[in-house]
Amino acid sequence: MSETGWRPWLPEAIAALIVLAIGSTEAVPTWAMLNGRPEVFAQALAIAFAVGLCRRAPGAALGLVWGLGLIHVIGVPIMLIEFALTAVFFGGARWGRPPTVVISALSVPLAVVVAFVLHDGQVVSLHLLLGGSKLGDMIRQEPTVQLTLSLISLLVVAAPWPAGLVMRFLERASTSRASMLAAEEAAAGAWRETEHAREIAHLRDQQTSLALDVHDVVGHSLAVILAQAESGQYLDDTVKLKKTLQTIATSARSSLRDVRQVLSSTQDTTMVRDDAGRFDTLIAGVRRSGHEIIATELGTPRQLPRETGAVAYRVFQEMLTNAIKHGRRDQPITAERHWPAAQPAGGVEDTLRIQVTNMTEASDTEASGHEASGHDGTRAGRGLDGMRRRLEAIGGHLDVRRREQLAGTTFTVTAYLPVRGGE
Protein backbone atom coordinates (compact mmCIF):
# COMPACT_ATOMS: atom_id res chain seq x y z
CA MET A 1 0.00 0.00 0.00
CA SER A 2 1.40 3.43 -0.96
CA GLU A 3 2.10 6.15 1.55
CA THR A 4 -1.01 8.05 0.56
CA GLY A 5 -2.98 4.78 0.86
CA TRP A 6 -2.19 3.90 4.48
CA ARG A 7 -2.06 7.39 5.98
CA PRO A 8 -5.88 7.77 6.21
CA TRP A 9 -6.01 4.49 8.18
CA LEU A 10 -3.34 5.54 10.69
CA PRO A 11 -5.67 6.83 13.49
CA GLU A 12 -7.86 3.73 13.30
CA ALA A 13 -4.80 1.45 13.23
CA ILE A 14 -3.40 3.08 16.37
CA ALA A 15 -6.76 2.75 18.16
CA ALA A 16 -6.99 -0.92 17.12
CA LEU A 17 -3.45 -1.66 18.41
CA ILE A 18 -4.25 -0.02 21.74
CA VAL A 19 -7.45 -2.06 22.06
CA LEU A 20 -5.56 -5.21 21.07
CA ALA A 21 -2.86 -4.55 23.67
CA ILE A 22 -5.39 -3.95 26.45
CA GLY A 23 -7.54 -6.87 25.33
CA SER A 24 -4.56 -9.24 25.22
CA THR A 25 -3.53 -8.13 28.71
CA GLU A 26 -7.07 -8.84 29.95
CA ALA A 27 -7.24 -12.14 28.04
CA VAL A 28 -4.26 -13.67 29.91
CA PRO A 29 -5.85 -13.88 33.40
CA THR A 30 -9.23 -14.66 31.86
CA TRP A 31 -7.65 -17.54 29.92
CA ALA A 32 -6.04 -18.85 33.11
CA MET A 33 -9.27 -18.58 35.12
CA LEU A 34 -11.24 -20.44 32.42
CA ASN A 35 -8.78 -23.32 32.33
CA GLY A 36 -7.07 -22.34 29.10
CA ARG A 37 -9.95 -21.51 26.81
CA PRO A 38 -8.34 -19.87 23.69
CA GLU A 39 -11.52 -18.06 22.60
CA VAL A 40 -10.64 -15.06 24.77
CA PHE A 41 -7.59 -14.20 22.59
CA ALA A 42 -9.67 -14.46 19.41
CA GLN A 43 -12.26 -12.35 21.15
CA ALA A 44 -9.70 -9.60 21.89
CA LEU A 45 -8.47 -9.71 18.30
CA ALA A 46 -12.03 -9.41 16.92
CA ILE A 47 -12.74 -6.41 19.17
CA ALA A 48 -9.55 -4.70 17.97
CA PHE A 49 -10.49 -5.32 14.31
CA ALA A 50 -14.00 -3.97 14.91
CA VAL A 51 -12.64 -0.77 16.44
CA GLY A 52 -10.20 -0.37 13.54
CA LEU A 53 -13.01 -0.69 10.99
CA CYS A 54 -15.59 1.48 12.76
CA ARG A 55 -14.90 4.52 10.57
CA ARG A 56 -13.81 3.21 7.18
CA ALA A 57 -16.04 0.12 7.12
CA PRO A 58 -18.75 0.47 9.81
CA GLY A 59 -20.83 -2.32 8.24
CA ALA A 60 -18.00 -4.85 8.58
CA ALA A 61 -17.36 -3.67 12.14
CA LEU A 62 -21.01 -4.28 13.02
CA GLY A 63 -20.73 -7.75 11.52
CA LEU A 64 -17.93 -8.52 13.99
CA VAL A 65 -20.08 -7.17 16.84
CA TRP A 66 -22.92 -9.47 15.90
CA GLY A 67 -20.45 -12.35 15.67
CA LEU A 68 -19.24 -11.62 19.20
CA GLY A 69 -22.86 -11.53 20.36
CA LEU A 70 -23.42 -15.01 18.97
CA ILE A 71 -20.39 -16.52 20.70
CA HIS A 72 -21.54 -14.93 23.96
CA VAL A 73 -24.89 -16.64 23.51
CA ILE A 74 -23.15 -20.04 23.34
CA GLY A 75 -21.29 -19.40 26.57
CA VAL A 76 -18.13 -17.37 25.93
CA PRO A 77 -17.73 -14.93 28.84
CA ILE A 78 -17.80 -11.13 28.54
CA MET A 79 -14.54 -9.17 28.70
CA LEU A 80 -14.14 -5.65 30.07
CA ILE A 81 -12.45 -4.55 26.82
CA GLU A 82 -15.78 -5.04 25.03
CA PHE A 83 -16.82 -1.58 26.20
CA ALA A 84 -14.58 -0.43 23.31
CA LEU A 85 -17.29 -1.70 20.96
CA THR A 86 -19.22 1.46 21.76
CA ALA A 87 -16.90 3.04 19.17
CA VAL A 88 -18.48 0.71 16.60
CA PHE A 89 -21.99 1.83 17.61
CA PHE A 90 -20.86 5.44 17.28
CA GLY A 91 -19.21 4.77 13.91
CA GLY A 92 -22.28 3.03 12.51
CA ALA A 93 -24.49 6.03 13.32
CA ARG A 94 -21.87 8.60 12.32
CA TRP A 95 -20.44 7.26 9.05
CA GLY A 96 -22.56 4.27 8.03
CA ARG A 97 -25.03 4.05 5.19
CA PRO A 98 -28.74 4.09 6.09
CA PRO A 99 -28.97 0.27 6.49
CA THR A 100 -25.85 0.36 8.68
CA VAL A 101 -27.40 3.10 10.83
CA VAL A 102 -30.45 0.91 11.41
CA ILE A 103 -28.36 -2.19 12.19
CA SER A 104 -26.17 -0.23 14.61
CA ALA A 105 -29.34 0.95 16.39
CA LEU A 106 -30.42 -2.70 16.77
CA SER A 107 -26.95 -3.66 18.00
CA VAL A 108 -27.27 -1.53 21.11
CA PRO A 109 -30.21 -3.46 22.64
CA LEU A 110 -28.52 -6.69 21.49
CA ALA A 111 -25.43 -5.83 23.52
CA VAL A 112 -27.59 -4.96 26.53
CA VAL A 113 -29.49 -8.26 26.31
CA VAL A 114 -26.32 -10.30 25.99
CA ALA A 115 -24.46 -8.49 28.76
CA PHE A 116 -27.17 -7.92 31.36
CA VAL A 117 -29.68 -10.67 30.67
CA LEU A 118 -27.69 -13.67 29.51
CA HIS A 119 -24.56 -12.98 31.53
CA ASP A 120 -26.11 -10.97 34.37
CA GLY A 121 -23.47 -8.29 33.88
CA GLN A 122 -20.69 -10.56 35.11
CA VAL A 123 -17.18 -9.89 33.75
CA VAL A 124 -14.64 -12.58 34.55
CA SER A 125 -11.62 -10.30 34.56
CA LEU A 126 -13.38 -7.75 36.78
CA HIS A 127 -14.38 -10.52 39.24
CA LEU A 128 -10.78 -11.75 39.28
CA LEU A 129 -9.47 -8.23 39.85
CA LEU A 130 -11.79 -7.42 42.74
CA GLY A 131 -11.50 -10.88 44.29
CA GLY A 132 -12.49 -10.88 47.91
CA SER A 133 -12.14 -7.14 48.40
CA LYS A 134 -14.78 -5.08 50.19
CA LEU A 135 -15.77 -3.43 46.89
CA GLY A 136 -16.31 -6.83 45.34
CA ASP A 137 -18.42 -7.96 48.27
CA MET A 138 -20.43 -4.73 48.07
CA ILE A 139 -21.10 -5.22 44.38
CA ARG A 140 -22.18 -8.81 44.90
CA GLN A 141 -24.32 -8.17 47.99
CA GLU A 142 -25.86 -4.70 47.51
CA PRO A 143 -28.70 -4.63 44.94
CA THR A 144 -28.60 -0.83 44.86
CA VAL A 145 -24.93 -0.83 43.89
CA GLN A 146 -25.55 -3.49 41.27
CA LEU A 147 -28.46 -1.47 39.83
CA THR A 148 -26.41 1.72 39.77
CA LEU A 149 -23.48 0.05 38.03
CA SER A 150 -25.85 -1.61 35.58
CA LEU A 151 -27.44 1.73 34.69
CA ILE A 152 -24.04 3.35 34.26
CA SER A 153 -22.93 0.48 32.03
CA LEU A 154 -26.15 0.71 30.07
CA LEU A 155 -25.60 4.44 29.56
CA VAL A 156 -22.02 3.86 28.42
CA VAL A 157 -23.17 1.26 25.90
CA ALA A 158 -26.20 3.16 24.59
CA ALA A 159 -25.03 6.82 24.55
CA PRO A 160 -22.50 6.64 21.65
CA TRP A 161 -25.14 5.73 19.04
CA PRO A 162 -27.33 8.88 19.45
CA ALA A 163 -24.15 10.93 19.79
CA GLY A 164 -22.96 9.61 16.42
CA LEU A 165 -26.37 10.30 14.89
CA VAL A 166 -26.33 13.90 16.16
CA MET A 167 -22.86 14.47 14.74
CA ARG A 168 -24.02 12.94 11.45
CA PHE A 169 -26.87 15.44 11.19
CA LEU A 170 -24.61 18.32 12.23
CA GLU A 171 -22.16 17.40 9.48
CA ARG A 172 -24.95 17.21 6.94
CA ALA A 173 -26.24 20.60 8.04
CA SER A 174 -22.74 22.01 7.72
CA THR A 175 -22.35 20.44 4.26
CA SER A 176 -25.75 21.76 3.21
CA ARG A 177 -24.80 25.24 4.40
CA ALA A 178 -21.50 25.05 2.56
CA SER A 179 -23.34 23.91 -0.58
CA MET A 180 -25.83 26.74 -0.16
CA LEU A 181 -23.02 29.26 0.23
CA ALA A 182 -21.28 27.81 -2.82
CA ALA A 183 -24.53 28.02 -4.79
CA GLU A 184 -25.03 31.62 -3.66
CA GLU A 185 -21.47 32.44 -4.67
CA ALA A 186 -22.01 30.76 -8.04
CA ALA A 187 -25.25 32.70 -8.49
CA ALA A 188 -23.47 35.92 -7.55
CA GLY A 189 -20.71 35.09 -10.02
CA ALA A 190 -23.27 34.38 -12.73
CA TRP A 191 -25.02 37.66 -11.91
CA ARG A 192 -21.71 39.53 -12.15
CA GLU A 193 -20.97 37.86 -15.49
CA THR A 194 -24.47 38.75 -16.71
CA GLU A 195 -24.03 42.36 -15.62
CA HIS A 196 -20.64 42.41 -17.32
CA ALA A 197 -22.19 41.02 -20.50
CA ARG A 198 -24.94 43.63 -20.28
CA GLU A 199 -22.38 46.38 -19.88
CA ILE A 200 -20.47 45.09 -22.91
CA ALA A 201 -23.71 44.88 -24.91
CA HIS A 202 -24.63 48.40 -23.82
CA LEU A 203 -21.22 49.71 -24.84
CA ARG A 204 -21.52 47.95 -28.19
CA ASP A 205 -24.97 49.47 -28.70
CA GLN A 206 -23.55 52.88 -27.90
CA GLN A 207 -20.68 52.25 -30.29
CA THR A 208 -23.09 51.22 -33.04
CA SER A 209 -25.31 54.21 -32.36
CA LEU A 210 -22.30 56.52 -32.46
CA ALA A 211 -21.14 54.97 -35.74
CA LEU A 212 -24.61 55.44 -37.24
CA ASP A 213 -24.76 59.07 -36.11
CA VAL A 214 -21.35 59.85 -37.54
CA HIS A 215 -22.25 58.01 -40.76
CA ASP A 216 -25.47 59.98 -41.14
CA VAL A 217 -23.94 63.37 -40.35
CA VAL A 218 -20.77 62.99 -42.38
CA GLY A 219 -22.47 61.11 -45.23
CA HIS A 220 -25.11 63.78 -45.71
CA SER A 221 -22.66 66.68 -45.55
CA LEU A 222 -20.16 65.01 -47.88
CA ALA A 223 -22.94 64.22 -50.36
CA VAL A 224 -23.94 67.91 -50.40
CA ILE A 225 -20.31 69.07 -50.64
CA LEU A 226 -19.58 66.58 -53.45
CA ALA A 227 -22.60 67.73 -55.43
CA GLN A 228 -21.56 71.40 -55.01
CA ALA A 229 -17.95 70.66 -55.94
CA GLU A 230 -18.99 68.77 -59.08
CA SER A 231 -21.29 71.57 -60.21
CA GLY A 232 -18.80 74.29 -59.31
CA GLN A 233 -16.26 73.18 -61.88
CA TYR A 234 -18.69 74.13 -64.65
CA LEU A 235 -19.46 77.63 -63.33
CA ASP A 236 -17.92 80.59 -65.14
CA ASP A 237 -19.79 83.20 -63.14
CA THR A 238 -17.65 84.36 -60.20
CA VAL A 239 -20.69 85.26 -58.10
CA LYS A 240 -22.24 81.81 -58.54
CA LEU A 241 -18.88 80.15 -57.86
CA LYS A 242 -18.48 82.11 -54.61
CA LYS A 243 -22.01 81.13 -53.63
CA THR A 244 -21.19 77.47 -54.32
CA LEU A 245 -18.02 77.66 -52.25
CA GLN A 246 -19.97 79.35 -49.46
CA THR A 247 -22.47 76.46 -49.51
CA ILE A 248 -19.60 73.98 -49.32
CA ALA A 249 -18.11 75.83 -46.34
CA THR A 250 -21.50 76.05 -44.62
CA SER A 251 -22.09 72.32 -45.10
CA ALA A 252 -18.61 71.51 -43.78
CA ARG A 253 -19.11 73.71 -40.70
CA SER A 254 -22.53 72.16 -40.07
CA SER A 255 -21.08 68.67 -40.38
CA LEU A 256 -18.23 69.49 -38.03
CA ARG A 257 -20.64 70.98 -35.48
CA ASP A 258 -22.93 67.94 -35.64
CA VAL A 259 -20.01 65.52 -35.27
CA ARG A 260 -18.80 67.42 -32.20
CA GLN A 261 -22.30 67.27 -30.74
CA VAL A 262 -22.51 63.52 -31.38
CA LEU A 263 -19.12 62.89 -29.78
CA SER A 264 -19.71 65.14 -26.77
CA SER A 265 -23.16 63.93 -25.70
CA THR A 266 -25.05 60.68 -25.46
CA GLN A 267 -28.22 62.54 -26.40
CA ASP A 268 -28.91 63.95 -29.84
CA THR A 269 -28.40 67.68 -29.41
CA THR A 270 -30.11 68.39 -32.74
CA MET A 271 -33.29 68.29 -30.66
CA VAL A 272 -32.86 71.90 -29.57
CA ARG A 273 -34.98 73.19 -32.50
CA ASP A 274 -38.53 72.25 -33.44
CA ASP A 275 -38.95 69.16 -35.61
CA ALA A 276 -40.48 70.91 -38.63
CA GLY A 277 -37.70 73.50 -38.61
CA ARG A 278 -35.00 70.86 -38.54
CA PHE A 279 -36.56 69.05 -41.50
CA ASP A 280 -36.74 72.32 -43.43
CA THR A 281 -33.05 72.90 -42.75
CA LEU A 282 -32.17 69.58 -44.36
CA ILE A 283 -34.34 70.36 -47.38
CA ALA A 284 -32.68 73.77 -47.76
CA GLY A 285 -29.26 72.10 -47.68
CA VAL A 286 -30.28 69.81 -50.55
CA ARG A 287 -31.46 72.78 -52.57
CA ARG A 288 -28.15 74.58 -51.97
CA SER A 289 -26.33 71.53 -53.33
CA GLY A 290 -27.97 72.11 -56.70
CA HIS A 291 -30.57 69.34 -56.53
CA GLU A 292 -34.18 70.19 -57.20
CA ILE A 293 -36.38 68.97 -54.36
CA ILE A 294 -40.14 69.07 -54.11
CA ALA A 295 -41.13 69.13 -50.44
CA THR A 296 -44.68 68.45 -49.32
CA GLU A 297 -45.95 68.59 -45.75
CA LEU A 298 -49.42 67.41 -44.80
CA GLY A 299 -51.05 67.69 -41.41
CA THR A 300 -50.07 69.90 -38.48
CA PRO A 301 -46.42 69.67 -37.40
CA ARG A 302 -45.91 69.09 -33.71
CA GLN A 303 -43.11 68.55 -31.26
CA LEU A 304 -42.09 64.88 -31.24
CA PRO A 305 -40.87 62.92 -28.23
CA ARG A 306 -37.11 63.32 -27.82
CA GLU A 307 -36.11 59.88 -29.04
CA THR A 308 -38.65 59.84 -31.89
CA GLY A 309 -37.54 63.31 -33.01
CA ALA A 310 -33.90 62.27 -33.09
CA VAL A 311 -34.68 59.13 -35.11
CA ALA A 312 -36.93 61.07 -37.53
CA TYR A 313 -34.21 63.65 -38.14
CA ARG A 314 -31.45 61.09 -38.74
CA VAL A 315 -33.63 58.89 -40.96
CA PHE A 316 -34.76 61.85 -43.07
CA GLN A 317 -31.14 63.00 -43.33
CA GLU A 318 -30.06 59.56 -44.57
CA MET A 319 -32.94 59.41 -47.06
CA LEU A 320 -31.87 62.68 -48.62
CA THR A 321 -28.22 61.58 -48.62
CA ASN A 322 -29.07 58.44 -50.57
CA ALA A 323 -31.24 60.43 -53.00
CA ILE A 324 -28.35 62.84 -53.68
CA LYS A 325 -25.81 60.04 -54.10
CA HIS A 326 -27.89 57.78 -56.36
CA GLY A 327 -30.47 60.11 -57.90
CA ARG A 328 -30.37 61.73 -61.31
CA ARG A 329 -29.55 65.43 -61.15
CA ASP A 330 -32.00 66.22 -63.93
CA GLN A 331 -34.89 64.71 -61.97
CA PRO A 332 -36.30 66.25 -58.79
CA ILE A 333 -36.24 64.61 -55.39
CA THR A 334 -39.67 64.34 -53.81
CA ALA A 335 -39.90 64.60 -50.02
CA GLU A 336 -43.23 64.16 -48.24
CA ARG A 337 -44.09 64.42 -44.57
CA HIS A 338 -47.47 63.26 -43.31
CA TRP A 339 -48.04 64.36 -39.73
CA PRO A 340 -50.66 62.65 -37.52
CA ALA A 341 -53.99 64.43 -37.74
CA ALA A 342 -56.84 64.67 -35.23
CA GLN A 343 -59.80 62.40 -35.91
CA PRO A 344 -63.49 63.39 -35.58
CA ALA A 345 -63.91 61.03 -32.64
CA GLY A 346 -61.25 62.91 -30.76
CA GLY A 347 -58.52 60.30 -31.21
CA VAL A 348 -55.11 60.99 -32.74
CA GLU A 349 -53.35 59.04 -35.47
CA ASP A 350 -50.11 57.75 -34.00
CA THR A 351 -47.88 57.47 -37.07
CA LEU A 352 -45.63 60.03 -38.74
CA ARG A 353 -44.86 59.03 -42.33
CA ILE A 354 -41.77 60.40 -44.09
CA GLN A 355 -41.29 59.51 -47.73
CA VAL A 356 -38.48 60.37 -50.17
CA THR A 357 -38.53 59.46 -53.87
CA ASN A 358 -35.76 59.80 -56.44
CA MET A 359 -35.03 58.45 -59.93
CA THR A 360 -31.90 56.77 -61.25
CA GLU A 361 -30.81 55.47 -64.60
CA ALA A 362 -32.16 51.98 -65.33
CA SER A 363 -28.62 50.79 -66.10
CA ASP A 364 -27.11 52.17 -62.91
CA THR A 365 -25.64 49.00 -61.35
CA GLU A 366 -24.78 50.65 -58.07
CA ALA A 367 -28.29 51.98 -57.60
CA SER A 368 -29.79 48.64 -58.60
CA GLY A 369 -28.91 47.31 -55.19
CA HIS A 370 -30.63 50.24 -53.47
CA GLU A 371 -33.81 48.31 -52.88
CA ALA A 372 -35.93 46.66 -50.23
CA SER A 373 -33.24 44.11 -49.48
CA GLY A 374 -31.77 46.58 -47.03
CA HIS A 375 -28.44 47.34 -48.75
CA ASP A 376 -27.31 50.68 -50.00
CA GLY A 377 -25.52 49.91 -53.27
CA THR A 378 -23.82 46.73 -54.42
CA ARG A 379 -21.45 46.96 -51.49
CA ALA A 380 -22.97 46.17 -48.10
CA GLY A 381 -23.56 49.65 -46.67
CA ARG A 382 -24.97 51.07 -43.47
CA GLY A 383 -27.57 53.39 -45.01
CA LEU A 384 -30.77 51.37 -45.14
CA ASP A 385 -29.65 48.95 -42.42
CA GLY A 386 -28.95 51.88 -40.11
CA MET A 387 -32.36 53.43 -40.81
CA ARG A 388 -34.10 50.14 -40.13
CA ARG A 389 -32.28 49.68 -36.84
CA ARG A 390 -33.14 53.19 -35.69
CA LEU A 391 -36.82 52.80 -36.58
CA GLU A 392 -37.18 49.32 -35.08
CA ALA A 393 -35.67 50.60 -31.82
CA ILE A 394 -38.71 52.89 -31.34
CA GLY A 395 -41.30 50.52 -32.79
CA GLY A 396 -41.31 51.90 -36.34
CA HIS A 397 -40.37 50.34 -39.66
CA LEU A 398 -38.91 51.15 -43.06
CA ASP A 399 -40.35 50.37 -46.50
CA VAL A 400 -38.19 50.55 -49.65
CA ARG A 401 -39.72 50.09 -53.08
CA ARG A 402 -38.48 50.34 -56.67
CA ARG A 403 -40.42 50.77 -59.85
CA GLU A 404 -39.08 50.44 -63.37
CA GLN A 405 -40.10 53.18 -65.81
CA LEU A 406 -39.06 54.16 -69.33
CA ALA A 407 -37.14 57.17 -68.03
CA GLY A 408 -35.36 55.16 -65.32
CA THR A 409 -35.88 53.42 -62.01
CA THR A 410 -37.84 55.16 -59.28
CA PHE A 411 -36.93 54.46 -55.65
CA THR A 412 -39.31 55.31 -52.84
CA VAL A 413 -38.16 55.05 -49.23
CA THR A 414 -40.86 55.43 -46.57
CA ALA A 415 -40.33 55.62 -42.81
CA TYR A 416 -43.16 55.00 -40.35
CA LEU A 417 -42.59 56.44 -36.87
CA PRO A 418 -44.99 55.90 -33.96
CA VAL A 419 -46.00 59.12 -32.21
CA ARG A 420 -47.31 58.76 -28.66
CA GLY A 421 -47.35 62.37 -27.66
CA GLY A 422 -44.78 65.09 -27.51
CA GLU A 423 -42.55 66.49 -24.84
Residue pairs with C-beta under 8 A, 6 or more apart in sequence:
6 13
8 56
9 52
9 56
11 55
12 51
12 52
12 53
12 54
12 55
12 56
13 52
15 51
15 52
15 87
16 48
16 49
16 51
16 52
17 48
19 44
19 47
19 48
19 51
19 81
19 84
20 44
20 45
20 47
20 48
22 81
22 84
23 43
23 44
23 45
23 47
23 48
23 79
23 81
23 84
24 41
24 44
26 44
26 79
26 80
26 81
26 125
27 40
27 41
27 43
27 44
27 79
29 125
29 128
30 40
30 77
30 79
30 124
30 125
30 128
31 37
31 38
31 40
31 41
33 124
33 128
34 40
34 77
34 124
37 76
39 71
39 76
40 76
40 77
40 79
43 68
43 71
43 76
43 79
44 79
44 81
46 64
46 67
46 68
47 64
47 68
47 79
47 81
47 82
47 84
47 85
49 61
49 64
50 61
50 64
50 65
50 68
50 85
50 88
51 61
51 84
51 85
51 87
51 88
52 61
53 60
53 61
53 64
53 88
54 61
54 87
54 88
54 90
54 91
54 92
54 95
55 91
55 94
55 95
58 88
58 91
58 92
58 94
58 95
58 96
58 100
58 104
59 92
59 96
59 97
59 99
59 100
59 103
61 88
61 91
61 92
62 88
62 92
62 96
62 100
62 103
62 104
62 107
64 88
65 85
65 88
65 89
65 107
65 111
66 107
66 110
68 82
68 85
69 107
69 110
69 111
69 114
72 78
72 114
72 115
72 118
72 119
73 114
73 118
77 119
77 122
77 123
77 124
78 114
78 115
78 119
78 122
78 123
78 124
79 123
79 124
79 125
80 123
80 125
80 126
82 115
83 153
83 156
83 157
85 111
86 156
86 157
86 159
86 160
87 160
88 104
88 107
89 104
89 107
89 108
89 111
89 157
89 160
89 161
89 164
90 160
90 161
90 163
90 164
91 104
91 164
92 100
92 101
92 103
92 104
92 107
92 161
92 164
93 101
93 104
93 105
93 160
93 161
93 162
93 163
93 164
93 165
93 168
94 164
94 165
94 167
94 168
95 164
95 168
96 103
96 104
101 165
101 168
104 161
104 164
105 161
108 157
108 158
108 161
111 157
112 154
112 157
112 158
115 121
115 153
115 157
116 150
116 153
116 154
121 146
121 149
121 150
121 153
127 136
130 136
130 139
138 145
139 145
139 146
139 149
140 146
206 266
208 389
210 262
210 263
211 382
212 314
212 382
212 386
212 389
212 390
213 262
213 268
213 314
214 259
214 262
215 382
215 383
215 386
216 314
216 317
216 318
216 321
216 386
217 255
217 258
217 259
217 262
217 317
218 255
218 259
219 318
219 321
219 383
220 255
220 282
220 285
220 317
220 318
220 320
220 321
221 251
221 252
221 254
221 255
221 258
222 255
223 289
223 321
223 324
223 325
224 247
224 251
224 285
224 286
224 288
224 289
224 324
225 248
225 251
225 252
225 289
227 289
227 290
227 291
227 324
227 329
228 244
228 245
228 247
228 248
228 251
228 288
228 289
228 290
229 248
231 244
231 290
232 241
232 244
232 245
232 248
235 241
235 244
244 290
247 288
247 289
250 288
251 285
251 288
251 289
254 285
258 270
261 268
261 269
261 270
262 268
267 306
267 310
268 306
268 309
268 310
268 313
268 314
270 278
270 310
270 313
271 306
271 309
271 310
271 313
273 281
274 301
274 303
275 301
275 302
275 303
275 304
275 309
275 312
275 313
276 297
276 301
278 309
278 313
279 312
279 313
279 316
279 337
280 295
282 313
282 316
282 317
282 320
283 293
283 295
283 320
283 335
285 320
286 293
286 320
286 323
286 324
286 333
287 293
289 324
290 329
291 323
291 324
291 327
291 329
291 332
291 333
292 331
292 332
292 333
293 320
293 332
293 333
293 334
293 335
294 332
294 333
294 334
294 335
295 335
295 336
295 337
296 334
296 335
296 336
296 337
297 336
297 337
297 339
298 336
298 337
298 338
298 339
299 337
299 338
299 339
299 340
299 341
300 339
300 341
301 337
301 339
302 339
302 340
302 419
302 422
303 309
303 422
303 423
304 312
304 352
304 417
304 419
304 422
304 423
305 419
305 420
305 421
305 422
305 423
306 423
307 394
308 352
308 394
308 417
308 418
308 419
311 390
311 391
311 393
311 394
311 396
311 417
312 352
312 354
312 415
312 417
314 387
314 390
315 354
315 387
315 390
315 391
315 398
315 415
315 417
316 335
316 354
316 356
316 415
318 383
318 386
318 387
319 335
319 354
319 356
319 387
319 413
319 415
320 333
320 335
320 356
321 383
322 356
322 358
322 370
322 376
322 383
322 384
322 413
323 333
323 356
323 357
323 358
323 411
324 333
326 358
326 360
326 364
326 366
326 367
326 370
326 377
326 411
327 333
327 358
327 359
327 360
328 358
328 359
328 360
328 361
328 408
331 358
331 359
331 407
331 408
333 356
333 357
333 358
334 355
334 356
334 357
334 358
335 354
335 355
335 356
335 357
336 353
336 354
336 355
336 356
337 352
337 353
337 354
337 355
338 352
338 353
338 354
338 355
339 352
340 348
340 349
340 350
340 351
340 352
340 419
341 348
341 349
342 348
343 349
348 419
349 419
350 418
350 419
350 420
351 416
351 417
351 418
351 419
352 416
352 417
352 419
353 414
353 415
353 416
353 417
354 414
354 415
354 417
355 412
355 413
355 414
355 415
356 412
356 413
357 410
357 411
357 412
357 413
358 410
358 411
359 405
359 407
359 408
359 409
359 410
359 411
360 367
360 370
360 408
360 409
360 411
361 367
361 408
361 409
362 404
362 408
362 409
364 408
364 409
365 378
366 377
366 378
367 377
367 409
367 411
368 378
368 409
369 375
369 376
369 377
369 378
370 376
370 377
370 384
370 400
370 402
370 411
371 400
371 401
371 402
371 411
372 399
372 400
372 401
372 402
374 384
374 385
374 388
374 400
375 381
375 384
375 385
376 382
376 383
376 384
376 385
377 383
384 398
384 400
384 413
387 398
387 413
387 415
388 397
388 398
391 397
391 398
391 415
391 416
391 417
394 417
394 418
395 418
396 415
396 416
396 417
396 418
397 415
397 416
398 413
398 414
398 415
398 416
399 413
399 414
399 415
399 416
400 411
400 412
400 413
400 414
401 411
401 412
401 414
402 409
402 410
402 411
402 412
403 409
403 410
403 412
404 410
